Amino acid sequence: METNHTIQTVPSISNRAQKMQASPLRKLSAIAEERKKIGIKVYHLNIGQPDLPTDPVFYEELLKIPRSTVAYAPSNGIPQTIRAWKKYFENVGIEFDENEIIVTQGGSEAIIFAMSTICDTQDEIIVFEPFYTNYNGFATLADVKLVPVALSIKNGFHLPPAEEIEKYITPRTKGILITNPSNPTGAVYTREELERLVSLVQKHNLFLLSDEVYREFVYEGEFFSIMDFEEISQQTILLDSASKRFNVCGARIGVIASHNQDVIQSALKFGMARLSVATIEQLAISPMLIEPKKYTDPIVQEFRKRRDVVYQALSEIPGVTYYKPEGAFYIIVGLPVKDSEHFCQWLIEEFDCNNETVLIAPAQGFYATEGKGLNEVRIAFMLNIEDMKKSLKIIGLAIEEYSKKFN
Ligand SMILES: Cc1ncc(COP(=O)(O)O)c(C=O)c1O
């Protein structure tokens, strides 16, 4: 039989897809898997997936779900889940009406909806760097330009003065996005810092978006939400998620909420296009939202202990720069190395201490500005106290050996 040798031309993929970042950790995770195959134990301190078990109430609720059709949920969420989110917010001192809440697929979708709702192509949103690295991907999806304002490890990554932030506001700026408490820095913004942002969004007529997925994870000082500022109630958009506080990352239940009906009704149109959020998970999560403290308190207490262990352990490693993270479950640490990416790769690829090593994230991936965070890493408090202690010991020994080899 004759074969057809015509050459197939292949259409190109979009510039946007080419620009879309892959996870900065992908390469290191692949190396970690190889290392495990040869019998090395790897402590994962690289991602925000806590090791704690999900409370049984989630599974008990699953069993109660009627075994009829698994139907689409309404695009704004199942009424029971919306009421449960309303109750959750009431419990943390925030009042929303049911029509001000849309259930989303995790906080991730809430952020994409918010960006798509307030921005046209290449409009700008100010972020503070280092920031949650997936904001880059969300901005690429929504075709929005993130404009980073640099923070400094010297003051634990707190916000700069208003005049400094103002320099980054242009005619294309539509909003300011904060993560409070912050991933990756652990900073919890003071009331005064939030007031600074409130004045700026008033003066320049901007939206203020706040990603508060770590709201309860506060170990120092007091937490203030942007929803506390009624004077900008038409400009605030709250982005939130059940993932971390109830330890249900895989349930994919988040929320976008705002007192601004234009924002919510517009975001809902994006919601209608994706039809709905998973029906079963929406139902299973409801009891946790209704009684949040019962489920979040033990999780937060555990992370406070881990934070203290990490802070103490860092004081025993010569040459590192660090601060006390006030919230969330991450810290950015300055290392006595020139290239933390090289250090992290060497640590996972070549170093071990009694057949054990650690996977941590180079901080460059959390910065948008080239050349920033070159000597920094992010450590996530993902393991139990004993394993956290062991991991920090290994990191200390690795820095010592690395410094002899490469510095
Ligand atoms: C700051 C921040 N926002 C949003 C998310 C997204 O969370 P999810 O989509 O699981 O709700 C994460 C996840 O790590 C995060 O750290």
The ligand as a Gaussian input file, in Angstrom:
#p B3LYP/6-31G(d) Opt

LIG

0 1
 C       -2.847000      33.336000      48.523000
 C       -3.633000      32.252000      47.872000
 N       -4.742000      32.575000      47.199000
 C       -5.471000      31.645000      46.577000
 C       -5.097000      30.324000      46.593000
 C       -5.927000      29.351000      45.835000
 O       -6.569000      28.475000      46.648000
 P       -7.800000      27.565000      46.208000
 O       -8.017000      27.743000      44.763000
 O       -7.412000      26.178000      46.599000
 O       -8.935000      28.059000      47.020000
 C       -3.943000      29.929000      47.284000
 C       -3.483000      28.530000      47.300000
 O       -2.411000      28.196000      47.731000
 C       -3.195000      30.926000      47.948000
 O       -2.086000      30.639000      48.631000

